[in-house]
Amino acid sequence: MLKNELTSHNRRSSVKECTLSFHRDTDTLVYALGGLGEVGKNMYCIEHKDEIIIIDAGVRFPEENLLGVDYVIPDYTYLIKNQNKIKALLITHGHEDHIGGIPFLLKALSIQNIYGSRFALSLIERKLEENHLMSCVKLNEINSESRISTKYFHIGFFNTVHSIPDSLGILVNTPNGKIVSTGDFKFDLTPVGNNSDYQVMAYMGQIGITLLLSDSTNSAVKDFSISEKEVAKSILDIMKRTQGRLIIATFASNVHRVQQILEAAVSCKRKICIFGRSMENIVEIGRKLGHIHIPDSTFVEPDQINSLPADQICMICTGSQGEPLAALSRIANGTHRWIRVIPGDTVIFSSSPIPGNANSVNQVVNKLTRVGANVITNSVLNSLHTTGHASKEEQKLMLQLIKPKYFMPMHGEYKMLKMHKATAIETGMDPENVFICANGDVVVLRDEEAFVAGNRVQTDDIYVDGNDSTGVATAVLRDRKILADNGLVSVIVTIDSRYNKILCRPNIVSRGFVFIKENQTLLKEAELLVYDALKKKMMQKTTFGELKNCIRGTLEPYFYQKTRRNPIIIPVILNMRAAMIPNRK
């Protein structure tokens, strides 16, 4: 144990040389329930004594192997156990990976106050209304001038630039030092909307920041990202040259991009039609809050498209990532209610494929091209997309402005966090002062020193099917995987339990296991095997459970031997009605 008489220098050396498995009551704790080692599910907590503040509450969208899962959220168990400590939920901006988990969080525990910018709160309010949770929490609007104080925390905010309006960074003054969370950010010298608060960031660097948490998403991207206004210029140039109808697909959440596409359409005297529920919501909120200034007369309904000249139409839709149910995919498949691609249409992808989506995007591009559309995607020849996350040089600038004593990269996969650490070291940070953490790791602040504690906060992924925040059991996911790979076999057996007798040969029904017409012999042999096994079993006293186990135990090795597959086997035992009626004398 460290002794009180250690000097500050000795304490710092000792702390860095050992990983402690304890912390004191006077320490400040920083930990993530989501967002480390992954892109999405962002949720970061700062705790001191009997107070906890939460920064963001996001979701992660599932990978292809998570069959039937709609969202992945953090495990809230630790917060549920300590919900009396929670003083506030602070929101940096309105993207799903930062606000999508709020309805699930509020169903799991009680939070009195949510603080967010005007745009973020508008999106949150809609979520809460859909889930009938508006009465559960108070929404408090904040901006870069706002200040929040609790017993131990004094919180301020500063403007950052991102792909959505009103994004904020957060400064938290704690009894053991100052903590800065950048949220998602980039540095755009000619931004659309508010500029970054460079002077505020530089001032924070001068007063001394103990720990910085900074966005790591684009750690591998060199140089500065291009300005959003460069993208707007490229889209406007293409729009001016295009003679036929124009269909533009982009992220609905990229409000600045949507805003500039709409403004370009107005300047080219094109009528605008919006497709996709999320796109409609964003445009409605953007217009309501003054971020999108487009007259009502510019918008047309879907049924008016065919009555307008082709060179006067601009359609904006979702589906830039090849999502199967999004508007653009349905247009490409010819299944959209209102739009059919005609030769001469121009389709612009104002986006870049997210890793893992390239094949889906290519399929949509090929289908659109096959039906006669001219498809334009982002490339070195044009500037149809720019990221909302800081590249390597922008990350360096943030580090140089804030000048943190300690640094914890956040919001990124492990390789992104690792590369961000290397970038911090390039700027002059001591490698021992940079912490690569996983969800649940605890960074302890003590007298403006920091170290990673040996104890961890309980955290895990919770898989959500529909709106059930209790999550999908791993057994359910395992069964779904087996169904997807090996299919299902149902065995129907009719018995009379009065005489311990099978009334007829079992009937086997297969789905997704083998092609029935070509495997009649296999299934008939399986029926005979089950029949013989059950007759032997029923020669003695038995139970329904034992009969089902007998069916599974007989068929599982047989099917694997014949097909090298392990289908889910579901025994269905039907008992004679007379056997189920109690004897009456």
N, C-alpha and C positions, 0 to 999 in steps of 0.2 A: 504494500500500500504506500502511496506517496505521502511524504511527511509535509506538514505545514511549513516547516522552516526552509524548504527548498526555495531557492531563488527562482525568479521568473524564467531565466535562461535554462537552469537545470530542470525545471518542471517541463519546459517545452521539449527538451531532449529526451527526458524519461518517457513522456507521453508518446512521442513518435516512435520510440524503440519497442514499445510493447502494445499489444492489443488488449484493452481492458475488458473484463467481463462484467463490469459494474458501472454504475454512475451514481452521483450524489443527488440529494434532493434539490440542491441549488443549481444543478446543471440545466442547460437548455438542450433539448433533443430535436434533431431533424431527421426525418425518415420519409420514405416514399412507399405508398401502398400500390402504386402503379406508375409506369412511365420510365423505369430503368430496365435496360435490356430488351426494350420493345419500343415500337412507335405507336403511341396511343395509350389509352387508359390512364391518363395523367392524373395523379393525386399525390400531393406532397403535404406533409404535416409538420408543424413546429409546436413543440410542447415544452411548457415550463410550469413545474409544480401542478396546480390544479387548473391549468388553462391549456387548451389546444386550439390552434387556428389551422384551417384546412385551405390549401391553395389548389383550386380546380377539382373537378369530379367528372372524369371523362369515361368513355367506353373505348374498347378496341373492337374492330370488326373482325369476325372469325376467319381463319384460314380454311381452305377447301376441305381439309380433313376433319373439321369440326361439323359433322353432318347435322343439319337441322338447327344449329345454334345461330341465334340472331345477333347477340352481343356477348362480349367478354367484359366483365366488370371486376374490380378488386374485391377481395374478401374484406368485409367491413367489421369482422368480429372484434378486433381491438377497439375500434371506435364505438361499437355497441356497448362494450364493457365499460368504456370511459366517456359515454355521451354526456354525462353531467359536467365534464371539463370543456366541452366544445363551445367556443364563444362565437365563432363566425366561419362561414365558408366564403372565401375570396375567389373571384373569377377573373382570370387575366383576359380572356376573350371568348367569343361565342362559337368556336368550332366544336364538333361533336366529341372529339377526343379530349375536350376540356369541360364540356357541360352535359354530355349525353348520359352520364351516370346519375345525374341529380335526382330524377324520379325514383330510381332504385334505392339511392341513398336515403331519401326521405321516407320511403316505405320501411326501411330497416331501422332507422333511428330518428330521433328528434333533433332538429337544428332550428334555432330561433331566427337567425338572420343570414341572408345571402347578400353579398355586396358585389356589384358588377357594373360595368359601363352601360350606357343607355341601350346600345345595340344588343349587347349580350343579354341584358335583362328582358328585352323584347322577345328574343328567342327562347329564353328560359320560361317566361310567362306562358308562351304558347304550349310548351311541353307540360307545364304544371296544369294548365287547363285541360289538356287532353287526358291527363291522368287523375283529374279531380283532386289536385293537391294544393290548390291556391291558398286554402285556409290553413295549411300546415306550417307556413313559413312567411316571414316578412322579407320583401325584396327592397333593397336599398341601393339607389343609384349613386355611383361615384364617378369621379374623373381625376385628372392629374393633380387637381388642387385639393382633393379630399384628404381628410385625416381621420383615422380610427384609433381609439385608445381603449385598452382594457387594463386590468390591474398590472399586468407584466409586459404587455406588448404595446408599442406605439408604431402605427403603420401608416406609410405614405405611398404614393403612386407616381409613376412617370409614364409619359407617352412613348409607345414604340410603334414601329411600322410593321404591319403584317398584311395578309391578303384579305382581311376583314376589318371593318371600321372599329375604332375605339378600343384597340388593343392596348394593354397596360402592363408595365413591369411593376414589381412590388418591392418596397423597402420595409423590412421589419426590424425595429429596434427592440432588442431583448436585453435582459439583465447581464448577459454574458457576451454581447457583441451584436453587430449589425449584420443582417442577412439580406441579400438581394436575390430575387427570383426574376429572371428576364421574361418569363413566359416565352411564347413563340415570337421571334423577331427577325428582322433583316434591316440593313441600312440602305435606304433608297434616297439618293441625294435630290431626286426630283419626284417626290412621292405624290400619289393621289390621296387627298385627305390630309390629316394631321402629320406633321413631321416628327421625327424622334426628338426627345428632349436631351440633346447632346450636352447642353450646359448643366442640366440636372445630374446627368450621369457623371460628368467630369467633377462636379461638386462632391458627389458621393465618394468618388475616388480620392478626393482631397481630405475628406473628414475621416476616412478609414473604414473599409468594409471587411468584416471578419470572414464571411463565407459567401461565395457567389454560386448560385445555381443557374446554369445557362443552357439554352437550347443546342442540342448536338446533331439534329437531323441531317444537316448537310455538311458534316465534318469532312467528307471526302471530296467536296466540290471546291475546286481552286478558284482564285480570283473573286471579284465582286460579281454578284448577280446583276442582270440587266434591270433597268427601271421598268416599272409597270407602264409608264408612259411610252416606252419604246414598243411594247406589245400593242398598245392602243394605236400607235401610228401604223404598225404593220397591218392590223386588222382594217383600219380605215383605208389604206392603200388598196388592199385586196377588194374591199367592198366597192370602191370607186371603179375598179376594173371589171367587176363581175356584171355580166349582162342578165343572167337568169336569176332564179330564186336562190336565196342564200339560207343555209342552215348552219348554225354555229352551236357546237357543243362545248361546254366548259363545266367546271365545278360550280354548283349553285352557291357554295359557301364562299367563293371568291367574289365578294360583293364589288370590290373595285373593278375587277375585270368585267363583270356583268354591267356595271354602271357605264363603263367606257364603250362596250359593245352597243348598248342602247343609244348612247350619244352619237356614235358613228352612224347608226342607222338613221337617226333623225337628220343628221347633216347630209346624208345621201338620199333623203326624202323617201325612205322605205318605211312601210308600215310594219309593226312589230307584233309577233304572236308568240306567246310563252307556252312551252310544253314541259310537263314534269311538275309534280306537286311541290317538291322542295324548291324548285326554281320559282314557282309562283309565290310561295311563302316569302322567299328572300326578296323578291322584287316588291312585294306588297309592304314588307317591313322597311326596306330601304327607302321607298317613296314616302312612307309615313314619317320616318325620322329625318327626312331631308337629305339623305345621301344620294338619292337618285332623283334627278329633276327632269322628268319626261311628261309632257302633257298627255291627258287622257285620250285626246284625239289621235295620238300616234298608235295606240294599241287597237288590235282587231281581234275578233273572235275566230276560232278555228273554222267555223262554217263560212267565213267571208274570204278565206284564202283563195279559193278557186275563182272568185269573181274579180280579182285584182291582177293587173299586169305583172308578169314574172319579175321584172326588174324593180318592182316596188314592194317586194316582200322580203322580210328578214325574220327567220324563225330561230328562237333561242331555246335550247333544250338541254336536258340532263342526258347522261350516258356516255361521257367522254372516256370512261374507263371500261367500256364494253359490258356494263352490267346487263344481265339478260332481260330484266324487266323494265329497264329504263327506256325513255322515249326513243332515243336514237337506235337502240337495238330493235325495237319494234318497227321503226321506220325501215331499217335495213332488211328485216324479215318480211316486210309487206303486211304486217298485222296491226299497224297503227290505225286507230279509228278514223283519223282525219287526213293523214298525209300519205301519199304515194310518191316515191321518187320518180321523177321524169327526166329523160335525157336533157342535159344542160344545167341541172341543179348543181350548185357548188356546196360542198360540206366542209366546214372548217373545224378541226379539232384544236381548240385553244387550250391545250393541256399537254402534258407528257405522261406516258403510262407509269403508274405506280408499280414498283417492283412486284412481279407476280401477275400483273394484268396485261402484259404485252401480247400474249396469245389471244386473249379475248378482244383486245382492241384491233388486232390484225384481222380477226375474223369479221368484225363489223366493217372495217375498211374494205375488205375484199367483197363483201356482199353489196355494199354501196356502189363500189366500182362496177360490179357485174351488172347492176341494173341501170348503169349509165350516168352515175353522178361523178363529178370532178371532185376528188377528195384531196384536201390540203392538210398536212400534219405539220407539227412543229419540227424544224430541222435547222441546220446551220445556214440554210438559204433564206430563212425568214425568222422572225421573232414573235411566234404566236403564243409563247408561254414563258413566264418567269416564276421562280419559286417564291414562296412566302417565308422561307427559312434562311438564316444566315449561312453564307458560305465560309470557307476557312478564313479568308481575309477579314470578313465582317466579324467573325468570332474573335479574331485577334484585336480588332478595334474595340469590341466590347470589353475584353480583358484589359486593354490599355487604359480605357476610360474609367472602369470601376476599380482597377488595381487591388483585387482582393488579396487578403493574406492566405486564405484557403479557398479551394475551388472544388466543386462537385459537379461534373458534367451531368446533365439530365436530358430527358426526352430523346431517347435513341437506343438502337440496338447496341450490343456490347462493343462491336467493332467501331461504331460511331463514338461511343463514350471514350474508347481507347484512343482514337484519332484526335478527339478534342483535348484529351490530356496531353498528347504530344504537341498540339498547337499551343497549349498553355505553357508548356516547358520552353517552347521556342520564344515566347514573349518574356521569359526570364523567371518564371515561377519555379520554386523548389519542388522537385518531383515528389518529395515526401509530403508536400502540402496539397497534393491533388488526390482526391478520393474517387476511385472507380467503385461504385456501390451497386448492389442489387436491391430489388424491392424488399423491404423489411429490414435492411441494414440501418443501424442507428449511428448518426454522426453526433457526437457530444461536443457542445460548446461550453467551455469553462474558463472564465476570466480572460476572454478574447483569444483563447487557444482552442484547437479543435482536434479531435481524434475519432476514429471509428471504434465503437464499443463492441465487445464480444457478444453481447446479447442481441437478439433480434426481435422485431415486432412480427406477430403472426400475419402472414399474407399469402395469398394464393389467387389463382384465377377462378372466377365463378362464371360458368357458362349459362347464359340466359336463353331460354326458349320461349318466345312470346314476351310476356310482361312479368313472368314469374321470377322475382329477384332472389328466390331461394336457390336457384341454379339447377342445372341438369346433373343428375348423379353420373359418376364415371361409369357405372354399370350400364346406364342407358346409352351413353356414347359408345361403349364397347359393343352393345347389341346393334346399334345403328351401323357401326363399322362392319360387323359380321354380315348384317343384312345386305349392305352395299357390295361386299366382296363375294359372299357365298350364298346368299338367298335364304329361303325359308322352306321348311317341310312340316306340314301338319299331318298328324296321324289320328284318324278318327276310329275309335273302338267302341262297339256297343256290347254291353254286358248285362247280365241279370245277377245282381249281388246276392239274391236269395239262394241261388244254387251255385254261386261261384263259377259262372259259366259264361263263355264268350258266345254271343248269339250269331255272329257272322264274321267273315274274314275282315281284318282292318282295311280301311281305305286311306290311301296316302295322296295328299294334295301338295303340289310343289309350286313355288313362285320364286323366280330368280335363281333357281338352283341348277336345273338342267332343262334342256329343251324336251318337253314331255313326249312329243311324237316320236322322237328318235331314241328315247330311253324308257320305253314301255317295259322292256324286259327287266331293267334295273329296278324299277318301281314295283313290279310284280314280285320279284325275288325278295325285295325289302318287306313287302306285305306278308309273305310267307314266313320270313324270319321272325317278324314281330308276332305273328299268329302262334308259331311254335313256342316262342319264349314266354308268351302270356299264358298259354295252356299249361306249361310246366309250373309257372308261378302261381296259377290259380288252383293248382292241386292241393295247396295248403292255404291256411288262413293268411289273408293279406290285406293291404289298405290301398286306397286310391293313390296315395303318394308313392308307394312302392311300385304300383303298376306303371306310373309315369316314369319313374326312374328306370324301370325295366325296359321300357320303350326306348328311352334315350340311350341307355347302356348298350342296347342291341344295334341301334341304327348308326350311332356316331362312328364307331370303328369300321362298320361296313361301308358307309358312304365315303369315308376318308380313303379306305383301301381302294375303292373303285374309281373315285373321281379326284382324290387329293384335295377335297374341299370339306369344310366343316360348317354346314348350314345350321341355322337355329332350328331346333326340333321342338315342336309344340304338340304334346299329346292332348287329345280331347277325348274324354271318356264319358260316354252316354249310358246312363243307367235306366233300366226299364221303369216306367212310371209305377207299375204295381209293386216293384221292389222298394219304392220310396214311401209307400203308404203304410203306416204302422198297422199291425194286426189288431183287429177289433173283435172281441168275443162278446 
